[in-house]
Protein backbone atom coordinates (compact mmCIF):
# COMPACT_ATOMS: atom_id res chain seq x y z
CA UNK A 1 0.00 0.00 0.00
CA UNK A 2 1.33 3.43 -0.95
CA UNK A 3 1.94 6.12 1.62
CA UNK A 4 1.53 9.70 0.48
CA UNK A 5 3.30 12.55 2.25
CA UNK A 6 1.79 16.01 2.14
CA UNK A 7 3.96 18.67 0.59
CA UNK A 8 5.43 21.22 2.98
CA UNK A 9 4.08 24.50 1.58
CA UNK A 10 6.35 26.91 3.47
CA UNK A 11 9.26 24.88 4.84
CA UNK A 12 10.95 26.36 7.91
CA UNK A 13 14.51 25.31 8.68
CA UNK A 14 17.19 23.62 6.62
CA UNK A 15 15.97 20.04 7.18
CA UNK A 16 12.44 20.83 6.04
CA UNK A 17 13.68 22.91 3.09
CA UNK A 18 15.95 20.05 1.97
CA UNK A 19 13.09 17.56 2.35
CA UNK A 20 10.70 19.76 0.35
CA UNK A 21 13.31 20.25 -2.40
CA UNK A 22 14.05 16.53 -2.72
CA UNK A 23 10.38 15.60 -2.53
CA UNK A 24 9.56 18.00 -5.39
CA UNK A 25 12.38 16.50 -7.45
CA UNK A 26 11.10 12.96 -6.90
CA UNK A 27 7.51 14.01 -7.68
CA UNK A 28 8.65 15.47 -11.01
CA UNK A 29 10.56 12.28 -11.87
CA UNK A 30 7.55 10.09 -11.07
CA UNK A 31 5.24 12.36 -13.09
CA UNK A 32 7.56 12.25 -16.12
CA UNK A 33 7.90 8.46 -15.89
CA UNK A 34 4.13 8.04 -15.61
CA UNK A 35 3.59 10.35 -18.61
CA UNK A 36 5.99 8.24 -20.68
CA UNK A 37 4.11 5.07 -19.73
CA UNK A 38 0.75 6.69 -20.57
CA UNK A 39 1.97 7.55 -24.06
CA UNK A 40 3.21 4.03 -24.75
CA UNK A 41 0.60 1.86 -23.06
CA UNK A 42 -3.14 2.44 -23.34
CA UNK A 43 -3.89 0.36 -20.25
CA UNK A 44 -2.12 2.96 -18.10
CA UNK A 45 -4.33 5.73 -19.52
CA UNK A 46 -7.57 3.99 -18.52
CA UNK A 47 -9.38 4.32 -15.20
CA UNK A 48 -7.70 2.31 -12.49
CA UNK A 49 -9.94 3.04 -9.54
CA UNK A 50 -12.07 -0.03 -10.29
CA UNK A 51 -9.08 -2.40 -10.45
CA UNK A 52 -7.59 -4.44 -7.64
CA UNK A 53 -4.42 -2.86 -6.16
CA UNK A 54 -2.37 -6.00 -6.83
CA UNK A 55 -3.45 -6.01 -10.49
CA UNK A 56 -2.52 -2.33 -10.86
CA UNK A 57 0.92 -3.05 -9.42
CA UNK A 58 1.43 -6.02 -11.73
CA UNK A 59 0.31 -4.00 -14.78
CA UNK A 60 2.60 -1.08 -13.91
CA UNK A 61 5.61 -3.37 -13.37
CA UNK A 62 4.92 -5.10 -16.69
CA UNK A 63 4.65 -1.75 -18.50
CA UNK A 64 7.93 -0.54 -16.97
CA UNK A 65 9.66 -3.79 -17.97
CA UNK A 66 8.27 -3.57 -21.52
CA UNK A 67 9.30 0.08 -21.77
CA UNK A 68 12.85 -0.73 -20.66
CA UNK A 69 13.04 -3.64 -23.11
CA UNK A 70 11.91 -1.35 -25.96
CA UNK A 71 14.44 1.34 -25.04
CA UNK A 72 17.24 -1.23 -24.79
CA UNK A 73 16.28 -2.78 -28.12
CA UNK A 74 16.17 0.59 -29.87
CA UNK A 75 19.52 1.57 -28.37
CA UNK A 76 21.11 -1.59 -29.79
CA UNK A 77 19.79 -0.80 -33.29
CA UNK A 78 21.32 2.67 -33.66
CA UNK A 79 23.42 2.66 -36.83
CA UNK A 80 24.63 6.22 -36.51
CA UNK A 81 26.15 7.97 -33.54
CA UNK A 82 26.21 11.73 -33.88
CA UNK A 83 29.61 13.33 -33.42
CA UNK A 84 29.05 16.59 -31.54
CA UNK A 85 32.74 17.43 -31.82
CA UNK A 86 32.69 17.51 -35.62
CA UNK A 87 33.76 20.67 -37.42
CA UNK A 88 31.09 22.46 -39.48
CA UNK A 89 30.59 20.72 -42.80
CA UNK A 90 32.50 17.57 -41.85
CA UNK A 91 29.72 15.70 -40.03
CA UNK A 92 28.45 12.78 -42.15
CA UNK A 93 24.75 12.58 -43.01
CA UNK A 94 22.78 9.88 -41.18
CA UNK A 95 22.15 6.61 -43.03
CA UNK A 96 18.49 5.73 -43.59
CA UNK A 97 17.55 2.15 -44.42
CA UNK A 98 14.39 1.58 -46.51
CA UNK A 99 14.86 -2.17 -46.93
CA UNK A 100 12.06 -4.65 -46.18
CA UNK A 101 12.20 -6.24 -42.74
CA UNK A 102 10.18 -9.46 -42.13
CA UNK A 103 9.22 -8.58 -38.55
CA UNK A 104 7.05 -5.70 -39.84
CA UNK A 105 5.03 -8.08 -42.00
CA UNK A 106 4.30 -10.24 -38.95
CA UNK A 107 3.44 -7.17 -36.89
CA UNK A 108 0.98 -5.75 -39.43
CA UNK A 109 -0.78 -9.11 -39.87
N, C-alpha and C positions, 0 to 999 in steps of 0.2 A: 504494500500500500504506500502511495506517495505521500510525503509530508511537504506541505507548502509553507514557506516562511514569508511573512508580510515584509514588504519593502520598508526600510527606514526612510521616511520622507525627509526629515531634517536631522541627519546624524550629528550627534554631539560627541566630541572626543575622537582621538585618533583610531582607536579600535573599531568604533562604530562606523567611522568614515571609510576605513579600509574594508570592513565587511560590506558596506553598501556599494562600494566601488567594484569589488570582486563579484558580488551578487549580480550587479547589473551586467557585468561582462559575461557571466555564465548564462544569464537570461537571454542575452543577444545571441550567443552561440547556439543555444537550444532552439531559439526561434528560427534562426537561419537553417539549421539542420532539419527542423520540421518542415519548413517551406520547401526545401529541396526534395524531401520525401513526398510532399503533397503534389509537386509537379510530376514526379516520376511514377507514382503509384496511386491509382484512383481510389483504392480501398482506404487510404489514409485521409482522403478528402471527405469521405462519407460520414454520416453521423455515428458516433461511437457510444453515445450515452445509453443505447439499448443493448450493447454488447457486454458480455462477461469480462471482468477485469483481466482474468488470465488469458482469454482469447485476444484482447487488445494488446497485451504484452507480447504474446507469441507473434501476432501479426507485425507489430513494430520491429521486433528483433529480426523477423524474416525480411522485412523491407530494408532494414539497415544492412543486413548481410548481402541481399541482392544488389543494393546500391554499391556497396564496396566491391563486389565481384565485377560489376559493370565498369566501374572506374578503373579497376586493376586491368581488366581486359582491354579497355580502350587505351590505357597507358602503354601496354605492351605492343599495340598495333601502330604507334606513331612511326611514320617513315621519315619524318623531317623534324629536326630539332633546330629551332631558330637560334641564330648566332647574334646575340645582342651587341657583341663587340665588333661586328663587321663594320668596315668603312663604307660610307655612302657609295652606292652603286656596285658594291662587290658582293652583296648578299644574294645567294642563289634564290631563284623562284621556287616555291613549294611544288612538289610533284603530286599530281592528282591522278588517281587510277580509276578508269571507267570500265575496267574489265568485269565480266560476269562472275559472280560468286555464287556457288550452289546453295549456300546457307540461306540466301535471300529467297530463293525459289521455295524452299521448305517453309520459311517464315510466312510468306504471302499466301501459301496454300492453307 
